[in-house]
Amino acid sequence: MEYPLLGLELAREIELAEAEAAVACAGWLMAAQGDGAGAVASIGGGYAVYCGANSPVTQAVGLGLNGAVSKEEFDRLEEFYFSRKEPVRVETCPMADGSLIEHYRERGYYASEFSNVMVRPVEKMAAAALPAGIDIQKAEEGEIDLWTLTVAQGFAEHFPVTQQMLSVMRLFASGRDTECYFGRVDGKIAGGATLALRGRIAGLFGASTLPQFRNRGVQTALLHARIERAAEKRCELAMSLAVPGSVSERNITRRGFRTLYTRVKFERALRV
């Protein structure tokens, strides 16, 4: 397989493909619950997104990839979140313009999280037998609530399962060109994952396994099935996110993914 080299154009394409889902999520919240439930602002070449207090979607993505970020734009970013009584959190690509890093330095931001952006070319994988008892199926429209609950419970040790989290995840699952999958073990639902088809990029997100079914090969089977589907849809590049050194990173590395770059989440506490 021929892996891509990191460049500004590719970084922008990847970051904005992910941002598109978050922007859509905020739009759906506003349509369903009113303008106060969500908000989006185009700032610094990317997007500031609000999907409720403490939501994992409430952050800015893609800033600084279209050139310098002015002081006025950064002021707008901070006002967007501070006016909603939220800390400012910005997922930052290493290809972002240096002006963005300078704003962080001047205003006392700190690094709160790291995530590896991992990619592999989408090529049809050799057929592989699923582990005994494991079955992968696409979730039907009437199963989205069940899928949402399953994946949320799989993440429970990292994020508490709240109604807000379930609502946001359901909106993601219902997004344009997003497909949801169940992994079953001996007929019992064991986990789930999503595939977001964004042009030539296939995003593999939202994968989790219920604790009692871990170490059975469920995530490997889900990963294999989604890459096969991305190949069918003629995507060129598969992308996923993983915490450095995590089990998820090890799993997807075994399936041919490599780290393209490491993102850093910069954060500033709520201004008082």
C-alpha positions as CSV (number, residue, x, y, z in Angstrom):
1,M,0.0,0.0,0.0
2,E,1.2,3.5,-0.8
3,Y,0.7,5.8,2.2
4,P,0.2,9.6,1.8
5,L,2.7,12.1,3.0
6,L,1.4,14.9,5.3
7,G,0.9,18.2,3.6
8,L,-1.3,21.2,4.3
9,E,-3.9,20.3,1.7
10,L,-4.4,16.8,3.0
11,A,-4.5,18.0,6.6
12,R,-7.1,20.5,5.8
13,E,-9.2,17.9,4.0
14,I,-9.0,15.5,6.9
15,E,-9.8,18.1,9.6
16,L,-12.7,19.6,7.7
17,A,-14.2,16.2,6.9
18,E,-14.4,15.6,10.7
19,A,-15.7,19.1,11.3
20,E,-18.5,18.6,8.9
21,A,-20.1,16.0,11.1
22,A,-19.9,18.2,14.2
23,V,-21.4,21.2,12.3
24,A,-24.2,19.0,11.1
25,C,-24.8,17.7,14.7
26,A,-25.2,21.3,15.9
27,G,-27.6,22.1,13.1
28,W,-29.8,19.1,14.0
29,L,-29.8,20.1,17.6
30,M,-30.9,23.6,16.7
31,A,-33.7,22.3,14.4
32,A,-34.9,19.8,17.1
33,Q,-34.5,21.9,20.3
34,G,-34.2,25.5,19.3
35,D,-31.3,27.8,18.7
36,G,-29.9,27.6,22.2
37,A,-29.3,23.9,22.0
38,G,-26.5,24.2,19.4
39,A,-24.4,26.8,17.6
40,V,-21.7,27.1,14.9
41,A,-19.4,29.8,13.9
42,S,-16.9,29.9,11.0
43,I,-13.6,31.1,12.5
44,G,-10.0,31.1,11.4
45,G,-10.6,28.7,8.5
46,G,-12.4,26.2,10.7
47,Y,-15.4,25.9,12.9
48,A,-16.3,26.6,16.5
49,V,-19.1,24.1,17.4
50,Y,-21.4,24.1,20.5
51,C,-23.6,21.1,21.2
52,G,-24.3,21.6,24.8
53,A,-22.3,22.0,28.0
54,N,-19.4,19.5,28.4
55,S,-20.4,17.7,25.2
56,P,-17.4,16.0,23.5
57,V,-18.6,17.8,20.3
58,T,-18.4,21.2,21.9
59,Q,-15.0,22.3,20.6
60,A,-13.3,24.0,17.6
61,V,-11.8,22.1,14.7
62,G,-9.8,23.1,11.7
63,L,-8.5,26.5,12.8
64,G,-5.3,27.9,11.2
65,L,-5.3,25.7,8.1
66,N,-6.1,28.6,5.7
67,G,-3.4,30.9,6.9
68,A,-2.9,33.2,9.9
69,V,-5.5,33.6,12.6
70,S,-6.0,37.2,13.5
71,K,-6.4,38.6,17.0
72,E,-10.0,39.6,16.1
73,E,-10.8,36.1,15.0
74,F,-9.4,34.6,18.1
75,D,-11.4,37.1,20.2
76,R,-14.5,35.8,18.4
77,L,-13.5,32.2,19.2
78,E,-13.2,33.0,22.9
79,E,-16.4,35.0,23.0
80,F,-18.3,32.2,21.2
81,Y,-17.6,29.8,24.1
82,F,-17.3,32.2,27.1
83,S,-20.7,33.7,26.2
84,R,-22.1,30.1,26.5
85,K,-20.3,29.6,29.8
86,E,-18.0,27.0,28.3
87,P,-14.2,26.6,28.3
88,V,-12.5,27.1,25.0
89,R,-11.2,23.8,23.5
90,V,-9.5,23.7,20.2
91,E,-8.4,20.5,18.4
92,T,-5.2,21.7,16.7
93,C,-3.4,20.2,13.7
94,P,0.4,20.5,13.6
95,M,0.0,22.0,10.2
96,A,-1.9,25.0,11.6
97,D,-0.4,28.5,11.1
98,G,2.0,29.5,13.8
99,S,-0.2,32.5,14.7
100,L,-2.7,30.1,16.4
101,I,0.0,28.7,18.7
102,E,1.1,32.3,19.5
103,H,-2.4,33.1,20.6
104,Y,-2.4,30.1,22.9
105,R,0.9,31.2,24.4
106,E,-0.2,34.8,25.0
107,R,-3.6,33.8,26.6
108,G,-2.5,31.0,28.9
109,Y,-3.8,27.9,27.1
110,Y,-2.6,24.4,28.0
111,A,-2.5,21.1,26.3
112,S,-5.3,18.9,27.7
113,E,-5.4,16.0,25.2
114,F,-3.4,14.3,22.5
115,S,-4.9,12.1,19.7
116,N,-3.2,10.4,16.8
117,V,-4.8,10.9,13.3
118,M,-4.3,7.5,11.7
119,V,-4.8,6.6,8.1
120,R,-4.4,3.8,5.6
121,P,-5.2,3.6,1.9
122,V,-8.6,2.0,1.2
123,E,-7.9,-1.2,-0.6
124,K,-10.1,-4.2,-0.6
125,M,-8.8,-6.4,2.1
126,A,-8.1,-10.1,1.7
127,A,-11.1,-12.1,2.9
128,A,-10.6,-13.1,6.5
129,A,-12.7,-15.5,8.6
130,L,-14.4,-13.9,11.5
131,P,-13.6,-15.3,14.9
132,A,-16.0,-18.0,16.1
133,G,-19.4,-16.6,17.0
134,I,-18.9,-13.0,15.8
135,D,-21.2,-11.4,13.3
136,I,-21.2,-7.9,11.9
137,Q,-24.4,-6.3,10.6
138,K,-25.4,-2.8,9.5
139,A,-27.9,-1.2,11.9
140,E,-31.4,-0.7,10.5
141,E,-33.2,2.6,10.8
142,G,-35.3,1.4,13.7
143,E,-32.2,0.2,15.6
144,I,-30.4,3.5,15.9
145,D,-31.5,4.1,19.5
146,L,-30.3,0.6,20.4
147,W,-27.0,1.3,18.6
148,T,-26.6,4.6,20.4
149,L,-27.1,3.0,23.8
150,T,-24.8,0.2,23.1
151,V,-21.9,2.4,21.9
152,A,-22.4,4.8,24.8
153,Q,-22.3,2.0,27.3
154,G,-19.1,0.8,25.7
155,F,-17.6,4.2,26.4
156,A,-18.9,4.5,30.0
157,E,-15.5,4.3,31.6
158,H,-14.4,7.4,29.7
159,F,-17.6,9.4,29.5
160,P,-20.7,9.1,31.7
161,V,-23.8,8.0,29.8
162,T,-26.1,11.0,30.0
163,Q,-29.2,11.8,28.0
164,Q,-27.3,14.6,26.3
165,M,-24.6,12.2,25.2
166,L,-27.2,9.8,23.9
167,S,-28.9,12.6,22.0
168,V,-25.7,13.8,20.4
169,M,-24.5,10.3,19.4
170,R,-27.9,9.6,17.9
171,L,-27.6,12.7,15.8
172,F,-24.2,11.7,14.6
173,A,-25.5,8.2,13.8
174,S,-28.3,9.8,11.7
175,G,-26.0,12.0,9.7
176,R,-25.7,12.2,6.0
177,D,-23.6,9.3,4.5
178,T,-23.0,7.8,8.0
179,E,-23.5,4.1,8.5
180,C,-23.8,2.3,11.8
181,Y,-22.8,-1.3,12.5
182,F,-23.4,-3.8,15.3
183,G,-20.9,-6.4,16.4
184,R,-22.6,-9.5,17.8
185,V,-21.1,-12.4,19.8
186,D,-23.2,-15.6,19.8
187,G,-26.1,-13.6,18.7
188,K,-25.8,-11.0,21.5
189,I,-25.0,-7.4,20.7
190,A,-21.5,-6.8,21.9
191,G,-20.5,-3.4,20.4
192,G,-20.8,-1.0,17.6
193,A,-19.1,1.5,15.3
194,T,-19.7,4.1,12.6
195,L,-18.5,4.7,9.1
196,A,-18.7,8.3,7.8
197,L,-18.3,8.6,4.0
198,R,-16.9,12.0,3.2
199,G,-15.9,12.1,-0.4
200,R,-12.6,10.3,-0.8
201,I,-12.2,10.0,3.0
202,A,-13.8,7.3,5.0
203,G,-14.0,8.2,8.7
204,L,-14.0,5.3,11.2
205,F,-15.4,6.6,14.4
206,G,-17.5,5.8,17.5
207,A,-16.2,2.2,18.0
208,S,-16.7,0.6,21.4
209,T,-17.3,-2.8,22.9
210,L,-19.3,-3.7,26.0
211,P,-17.0,-4.7,28.8
212,Q,-18.2,-8.3,29.0
213,F,-17.3,-8.9,25.3
214,R,-13.9,-7.4,25.2
215,N,-10.8,-9.3,23.9
216,R,-13.0,-11.4,21.6
217,G,-12.1,-9.7,18.3
218,V,-15.2,-7.6,18.0
219,Q,-13.4,-4.4,17.2
220,T,-11.1,-6.0,14.7
221,A,-14.2,-7.5,12.9
222,L,-15.9,-4.1,12.9
223,L,-12.8,-2.4,11.5
224,H,-12.5,-5.0,8.7
225,A,-16.1,-4.7,7.7
226,R,-16.0,-0.9,7.5
227,I,-12.9,-0.8,5.4
228,E,-14.5,-3.3,3.0
229,R,-17.5,-1.0,2.8
230,A,-15.3,2.0,2.2
231,A,-13.7,0.2,-0.7
232,E,-17.1,-0.6,-2.2
233,K,-18.0,3.2,-2.0
234,R,-14.7,4.0,-3.8
235,C,-13.2,6.0,-0.9
236,E,-9.4,6.4,-1.2
237,L,-8.3,7.0,2.4
238,A,-9.5,5.6,5.7
239,M,-9.0,7.7,8.8
240,S,-9.5,7.1,12.5
241,L,-8.5,8.7,15.8
242,A,-6.8,7.0,18.7
243,V,-5.2,8.0,22.0
244,P,-1.5,7.4,21.8
245,G,-0.6,4.0,23.3
246,S,-4.2,2.9,23.7
247,V,-5.7,-0.5,22.9
248,S,-7.6,1.2,20.0
249,E,-4.3,2.4,18.5
250,R,-2.8,-1.1,18.7
251,N,-5.9,-2.6,17.1
252,I,-6.0,-0.3,14.1
253,T,-2.2,-0.4,13.7
254,R,-2.6,-4.2,13.2
255,R,-5.0,-3.4,10.3
256,G,-2.5,-1.3,8.4
257,F,-3.2,2.2,9.9
258,R,-0.2,4.5,10.5
259,T,-0.1,7.8,12.4
260,L,-0.1,10.7,9.9
261,Y,0.0,13.3,12.6
262,T,-0.8,14.0,16.3
263,R,-3.4,16.5,17.2
264,V,-3.3,18.5,20.4
265,K,-6.3,19.8,22.2
266,F,-5.6,23.3,23.6
267,E,-7.9,24.5,26.3
268,R,-8.6,27.6,28.4
269,A,-10.7,27.5,31.4
270,L,-14.0,29.5,31.6
271,R,-13.3,33.1,32.1
272,V,-14.7,34.5,35.4
